[in-house]
Amino acid sequence: MRDVYDVAIVGMGAVGTATGFLLTEFTNVQSVLFLEKESSAGQIASDRRTNSQTRHPFGGELNYTPDVMKAIKRYSDMIPSYANSKYGRGYDILRHTKSGMVLAVGKSEKDYLRKKFHDTVKPVFPNAELMEDKEEIAKLEPYIVRGRKPDEEIGIIKLQADIVDFGELARSFEENALQHQDKKIHVKFNTKVKRIQEVSEGYDLRIRNGGSFSARYLVVSAGSYTLSFAKQLGLGGDFVAFPVAGKFYTSPSVINGKVYTFQEEGVPFAATHADREWDGAVTRYGPTATPTLMFEKNRPDIREFIDNLDPVLLHTVVSKKAIRNIMIKNIAYSLPGGGRHLFWKYEARKIVPSIPYSDLKPAPEFGGVRTVGINKRTRELKLGEFTLPEVPKDGVNICANMAPSPGASGSLGIAYKNVAKITKALGLEFDDEKFTKVFGRLPVV
């Protein structure tokens, strides 16, 4: 007789492990199965080498609308609540930086910065400050002022920024889930799911070595592969995956915290920013954002690429001016030889004017791939995370989470929404009082 779990979770990044943690700790679920193709949790998109380690939104992402910023902030605030609780103590999850800011260079950018400060940032971050005095700015980040032309105008929005090791966060979620020895909690590493099928008791998951598992409810948080799995179950037919590679450069350590540059509203790619690395050894610049054939860094997947081909991909890049310009610019930054010089001239020196060209080094050890969802009917690029099915349906016991940046920042919030659906579908109880003591009261989902 087949062993059926209450819930199976495919993918053990921050979102998948957070879902398992909330299920095991705050509901009466009896059995949970984690499946991960890597050798431990948090090794792909959640690994701190593949992302900027930013707890979004810290206020520097000017492409967010106020409503998006508020929603992300409420869920990202769950991370310090967790890190400072009994569950997070003993893990090196969260660190505060000495400074955080978004930088504007030149009059037009400063005008834009002032508007966004009053319309978008200040309502969500009441402690944010608008600063235009170079001497005061230099006290926070000397190198963004040093070497700048005297007549070049700059301004910043001063903010508090945190850095997060999302891989460590994922591993802590996993270890806390495994504390429940009264429940059947199993973790299977080096286990790649090849096929998912709907069966009478739920879902059947076929793995690479020929084995299989079954579950009454399925959570797929498999990064760039989530949409592919969802389509196996008849979900997500209106979407196509747009994989974008993010690459970084480094220099000797010159930045104390995080310096973001401004972004256009509605564009789902981060503008270049400079970040103090976790250990303070270097300053990291990036990410570039270029289309890629790969769904994971350094892992070409021709079959997945061919299956995902759709005219909407080319149409989106060509028809949307802002997206097209960003793609062209970042492709130029990736060119052998001249790309590094262009990035130094137009991006790195915008933040650190005095940086010598010889100090800026390609950093292949950093960076990764994020997949943006594109609605094929509307040509809309989904900003941040979304879950399939978009409208929950009775009998469709699946949450398929696509969670590119800033997905990891909202991992606990995404997990909370997953668990709300799971408890309703399986008739489980959620310990709201216990949860509220740790995270406070969240919006009804």
Secondary structure, DSSP 8 states (H G I E B T S, - for coil): ---EEEEEEE--SHHHHHHHHHHHHHB---EEEEE-SSSSTT-STTSTTTS--B-S-SS--TTS-HHHHHHHHHHHTHHHHHHTSTTTTTS--EEE-S-EEEEEESHHHHHHHHHHIIIIIHHH-TT-EEE--HHHHHHH-GGGTTT--TT--EEEEEE--EEE-HHHHHHHHHHHHTT-TTSEEEEE-S--EEEEEEETTEEEEEETTS-EEEEEEEEE--GGGHHHHHHHTT--TTEEEEEEEE--EEEES--SSEEEE---TT--S---EEEE-TTSSEEEEE---EE-SEEETTEE-HHHHHHH--HHHHHHHHH-HHHHHHHHHHHHHTSTTHHHHHHIIIIIHHH-TT--GGG-EE-TTS-EEEEEEEETTT--B--S-EEESSS--TT--EEEEE--TTTTTTHHHHHHHHHHHHHHHHT--B-HHHHHHHH------
